[in-house]
Amino acid sequence: MAYRPGTKLPRSIDEVDGTLKSAILLLLLDADSAGKLLKEMPTDIVEEVTRALASLGDVPKELGQQVISEFYSLAMAQGYVREGGLEYARTLLKNSLDPKTAEKVIQQIQTQVQRTPFSFLQKAESENLLTFIQEEHPQTIALIVSHLPHHKASEILIGLPPAKQIEVVRRVANMEQTNPEVIREVETALESRLSNMIGTSSEKVGGVETVAEILNLVDRSTERSIMQGVESEDPELVEEIRRRMFVFEDINHVNDKGIQSVLKEVENDELCLALKTASETLKTKILANMSSRAAESIREDMEFMGPVRISDVEAAQQRIVDIVRRLEESGDIIISGRGGAQDVVV
């Protein structure tokens, strides 16, 4: 029977679904590890898991141990697959886990591998992969990088000629559902050159979110060059990409001096509204950069604030994000972890 929010959690992992398992795992991890794990999840999954996390009661010790054990087994199996392929993973799992658990993990991993197009390219070094694909048509490159981990896709993008960078980014941003036959044909062509291909099925790839994730990881000069090139042909697309590249919670990556600069341009009423749904970490960071009196005033205003529309909160957050982006563009503040380290002058 499915778990209902607010009811007592079962003691067996077989009685909870993947969303609830994820929520329990996040609860058991430390904040940094949980945050890193959330960043790897698609936005719609993050929303589901966050809602489940908010509704959790006490987690039985047995259930928590089972969730951690399953997560560890899956992570271990994925490592084996990356190292030597599915059959290699199957052999090692059967030798390291009890038969029932090993078979369950193998089935889960096999499903994941079989629906990941171009997974055979993920083990290749970026330099070799770039040499291999850079002469391909931009649409082919866009299809490939959309299926690669974002950090590897960014390395590929950096190595392409500027004109091709722009063309690939535009095609990734406008890509949605891809015909499985098209993917299969591209993979077959690559197989003849690499002799290492596995099956695939259709999945949603590409889109503006993928472009934002990739550009977040490239160096600033590459990002600016690409964005300027795309903007000349499609300014609305550039604006949408920029909004996805930096969200309100990312203000956590702005240093104290930068936050103080941002706060000079934000009214208290708007700040209270924007912080309504912010994480405790972000609230603490922002309030710590205000005077004691001003911070106490914000806390009191938030405490007595009545119900507000989520759309109003998001609008207030976006206005503050726009201020951050403008100040970063002008060089007045620096956002850590966004490929800008080599732009810093000390």
FENJO-V115069 format. One record per residue. RES is the residue in one small letter. SS is DSSP state (H for helix, E for strand, L for the rest). PSI is psi in radians with two decimals (* if undefined). OMEGA is omega in whole degrees, -180 to 180 (* if undefined). Layout:
res = (RES & RES)
ss = (SS & SS)
psi = (PSI & PSI)
omega = (OMEGA & OMEGA)
//
This chain:
res = (m & a & y & r & p & g & t & k & l & p & r & s & i & d & e & v & d & g & t & l & k & s & a & i & l & l & l & l & l & d & a & d & s & a & g & k & l & l & k & e & m & p & t & d & i & v & e & e & v & t & r & a & l & a & s & l & g & d & v & p & k & e & l & g & q & q & v & i & s & e & f & y & s & l & a & m & a & q & g & y & v & r & e & g & g & l & e & y & a & r & t & l & l & k & n & s & l & d & p & k & t & a & e & k & v & i & q & q & i & q & t & q & v & q & r & t & p & f & s & f & l & q & k & a & e & s & e & n & l & l & t & f & i & q & e & e & h & p & q & t & i & a & l & i & v & s & h & l & p & h & h & k & a & s & e & i & l & i & g & l & p & p & a & k & q & i & e & v & v & r & r & v & a & n & m & e & q & t & n & p & e & v & i & r & e & v & e & t & a & l & e & s & r & l & s & n & m & i & g & t & s & s & e & k & v & g & g & v & e & t & v & a & e & i & l & n & l & v & d & r & s & t & e & r & s & i & m & q & g & v & e & s & e & d & p & e & l & v & e & e & i & r & r & r & m & f & v & f & e & d & i & n & h & v & n & d & k & g & i & q & s & v & l & k & e & v & e & n & d & e & l & c & l & a & l & k & t & a & s & e & t & l & k & t & k & i & l & a & n & m & s & s & r & a & a & e & s & i & r & e & d & m & e & f & m & g & p & v & r & i & s & d & v & e & a & a & q & q & r & i & v & d & i & v & r & r & l & e & e & s & g & d & i & i & i & s & g & r & g & g & a & q & d & v & v & v)
ss = (L & L & L & L & L & L & L & L & L & L & L & L & H & H & H & L & L & H & H & H & H & H & H & H & H & H & H & H & L & L & H & H & H & H & H & H & H & H & H & L & L & L & H & H & H & H & H & H & H & H & H & H & H & H & H & L & L & L & L & L & H & H & H & H & H & H & H & H & H & H & H & H & H & H & H & H & H & H & H & H & H & H & H & H & L & H & H & H & H & H & H & H & H & H & H & H & L & L & H & H & H & H & H & H & H & H & H & H & H & H & H & H & H & H & L & L & L & L & H & H & H & L & L & L & L & H & H & H & H & H & H & H & H & L & L & L & L & H & H & H & H & H & H & H & H & H & H & L & L & H & H & H & H & H & H & H & H & H & H & L & L & H & H & H & H & H & H & H & H & H & H & H & H & L & L & L & E & L & L & H & H & H & H & H & H & H & H & H & H & H & H & H & H & H & L & L & L & L & L & L & L & L & L & E & L & L & L & H & H & H & H & H & H & H & H & L & L & L & L & H & H & H & H & H & H & H & H & H & H & H & H & L & L & L & H & H & H & H & H & H & H & H & H & H & H & L & L & H & H & H & H & H & H & E & L & H & H & H & H & H & H & H & H & L & L & L & L & H & H & H & H & H & H & H & H & H & H & L & L & H & H & H & H & H & H & H & H & L & L & L & L & H & H & H & H & H & H & H & H & H & H & H & H & L & L & L & L & L & L & H & H & H & H & H & H & H & H & H & H & H & H & H & H & H & H & H & H & H & H & L & L & L & L & L & E & L & L & L & L & L & H & H & H & L & L & L)
psi = (2.38 & 2.53 & 2.35 & 2.29 & 2.39 & -0.24 & 2.93 & 2.38 & 2.51 & 2.94 & -0.21 & 2.41 & -0.37 & -0.25 & 0.10 & 2.63 & -3.14 & -0.66 & -0.79 & -0.66 & -0.76 & -0.73 & -0.74 & -0.73 & -0.79 & -0.65 & -0.61 & -0.34 & 2.82 & 2.85 & -0.74 & -0.79 & -0.71 & -0.72 & -0.74 & -0.67 & -0.72 & -0.64 & -0.40 & -0.16 & 2.56 & 2.66 & -0.76 & -0.60 & -0.69 & -0.74 & -0.77 & -0.80 & -0.69 & -0.72 & -0.72 & -0.69 & -0.69 & -0.43 & -0.03 & 2.45 & -2.59 & 2.34 & 2.06 & 2.47 & -0.72 & -0.74 & -0.76 & -0.75 & -0.67 & -0.71 & -0.81 & -0.74 & -0.75 & -0.73 & -0.77 & -0.78 & -0.73 & -0.74 & -0.73 & -0.75 & -0.71 & -0.64 & -0.73 & -0.71 & -0.79 & -0.59 & -0.73 & 0.14 & 3.04 & -0.74 & -0.64 & -0.77 & -0.72 & -0.76 & -0.82 & -0.67 & -0.70 & -0.44 & -0.31 & -0.24 & 2.84 & 2.66 & -0.76 & -0.81 & -0.75 & -0.78 & -0.69 & -0.79 & -0.73 & -0.76 & -0.74 & -0.78 & -0.71 & -0.71 & -0.76 & -0.80 & -0.73 & -0.40 & 0.32 & 1.72 & 2.56 & 0.38 & -0.39 & -0.28 & -0.25 & -0.37 & -0.20 & 2.50 & 2.50 & -0.69 & -0.76 & -0.69 & -0.70 & -0.79 & -0.62 & -0.65 & -0.15 & -0.38 & -0.04 & 2.87 & 2.52 & -0.60 & -0.64 & -0.76 & -0.71 & -0.72 & -0.72 & -0.89 & -0.44 & -0.39 & -0.08 & 2.72 & 2.56 & -0.65 & -0.65 & -0.66 & -0.68 & -0.65 & -0.67 & -0.77 & -0.73 & -0.62 & -0.16 & 2.69 & 2.61 & -0.79 & -0.70 & -0.58 & -0.86 & -0.78 & -0.73 & -0.77 & -0.76 & -0.70 & -0.65 & -0.76 & -0.58 & 0.07 & 2.38 & -1.90 & 2.35 & 2.27 & 2.20 & -0.49 & -0.64 & -0.81 & -0.75 & -0.70 & -0.76 & -0.77 & -0.67 & -0.71 & -0.70 & -0.57 & -0.66 & -0.36 & -0.47 & -0.33 & 0.73 & 1.55 & 2.55 & 2.89 & 2.92 & 2.87 & 2.96 & 2.52 & 2.82 & 2.16 & 3.04 & -2.68 & 2.97 & -0.64 & -0.71 & -0.76 & -0.78 & -0.76 & -0.71 & -0.82 & -0.44 & -0.40 & -0.20 & 2.92 & 2.81 & -0.67 & -0.69 & -0.77 & -0.84 & -0.74 & -0.78 & -0.81 & -0.68 & -0.69 & -0.75 & -0.65 & -0.57 & -0.43 & -0.49 & 1.34 & -0.55 & -0.66 & -0.72 & -0.74 & -0.70 & -0.70 & -0.78 & -0.66 & -0.55 & -0.43 & -0.48 & 2.12 & 2.99 & -0.76 & -0.36 & -0.15 & -0.34 & -0.44 & 0.00 & 2.37 & 2.97 & -0.74 & -0.70 & -0.73 & -0.68 & -0.65 & -0.71 & -0.77 & -0.45 & -0.38 & 0.14 & 2.24 & 2.61 & -0.70 & -0.73 & -0.65 & -0.76 & -0.76 & -0.76 & -0.59 & -0.06 & -0.72 & 0.19 & 2.73 & 2.76 & -0.59 & -0.79 & -0.72 & -0.81 & -0.75 & -0.76 & -0.83 & -0.50 & -0.29 & 0.31 & 2.86 & 2.74 & -0.72 & -0.79 & -0.71 & -0.73 & -0.66 & -0.74 & -0.76 & -0.76 & -0.76 & -0.69 & -0.66 & -0.66 & 0.08 & 2.29 & -2.97 & 2.47 & 2.71 & 2.40 & -0.56 & -0.59 & -0.68 & -0.81 & -0.64 & -0.73 & -0.74 & -0.71 & -0.64 & -0.68 & -0.70 & -0.70 & -0.66 & -0.78 & -0.82 & -0.72 & -0.76 & -0.58 & -0.75 & -0.66 & -0.10 & 0.17 & -0.43 & 2.80 & 2.33 & 2.05 & 2.66 & 0.27 & 0.61 & 0.23 & 0.08 & -0.66 & -0.08 & -0.15 & 2.34 & 2.21 & *)
omega = (-176 & 179 & 176 & 179 & 179 & 179 & -178 & 180 & 176 & 180 & -178 & 180 & -180 & -177 & 179 & -179 & -176 & 180 & -179 & 176 & -180 & 180 & 179 & 179 & 180 & 180 & -176 & 180 & 173 & -172 & -179 & -180 & 179 & 179 & 179 & 180 & 179 & -178 & -180 & -177 & 173 & -175 & -178 & 178 & 178 & -179 & -180 & -178 & 179 & 178 & 179 & 180 & -179 & -177 & -176 & 171 & 177 & 179 & 177 & -177 & -179 & -179 & 179 & 180 & 179 & 180 & 179 & -179 & -180 & 179 & 180 & -179 & 179 & 179 & 179 & -179 & 178 & 176 & 178 & -180 & 180 & -176 & -173 & 179 & -173 & -178 & 177 & 179 & -179 & -180 & -178 & -180 & 180 & 179 & -175 & -180 & 174 & -172 & -178 & 180 & -179 & -179 & 179 & -180 & 180 & 180 & 180 & -180 & -179 & 178 & -180 & -178 & -176 & -180 & 178 & 180 & 176 & 180 & 179 & 178 & -172 & 180 & -177 & 174 & -176 & -179 & 179 & -180 & 179 & 178 & -176 & -171 & -170 & 178 & 179 & 176 & 179 & 180 & 177 & 178 & 179 & 179 & -179 & -176 & 178 & -179 & 180 & 172 & -173 & -179 & 180 & 178 & -180 & 179 & 177 & -178 & 180 & -176 & -179 & 174 & -177 & -178 & -180 & 175 & -178 & -178 & 180 & 180 & 179 & -178 & 177 & -177 & -178 & -178 & 176 & 178 & -180 & 179 & -180 & 178 & 178 & 179 & -178 & 180 & 180 & 180 & -180 & 179 & 179 & -179 & -178 & -180 & -178 & -179 & 180 & -177 & 173 & -177 & -177 & 173 & -176 & 172 & 179 & -180 & 175 & -179 & -177 & -179 & 179 & 178 & -180 & -180 & -179 & -177 & 176 & -173 & 179 & 178 & -172 & -178 & 177 & 179 & -178 & -179 & -179 & -177 & 178 & 179 & 179 & -177 & -179 & -180 & -175 & -178 & 180 & 178 & 179 & -180 & 180 & 178 & -179 & 180 & 179 & -176 & -178 & 179 & -172 & -178 & 179 & 175 & 174 & -177 & 177 & -179 & -174 & 180 & 179 & 179 & 178 & 177 & 179 & -177 & 178 & -176 & -176 & 176 & -178 & -179 & -179 & 179 & 178 & -179 & -178 & -178 & -176 & -177 & -178 & 176 & 179 & 179 & -179 & 178 & -179 & -178 & -178 & -178 & 179 & 180 & 176 & 175 & -179 & -178 & -180 & 179 & 179 & 178 & 179 & 180 & -179 & 180 & 179 & -179 & -176 & 178 & 179 & 179 & 179 & 177 & 179 & 179 & 178 & 177 & -179 & 178 & 178 & 178 & -179 & 178 & 178 & 176 & 179 & 177 & 180 & -179 & 180 & -180 & 177 & 180 & -179 & 179 & -178 & 176 & 179 & 178 & -178 & 175 & -180 & 175 & -175 & -174 & -176 & 177 & -175 & 176 & -179 & *)
//
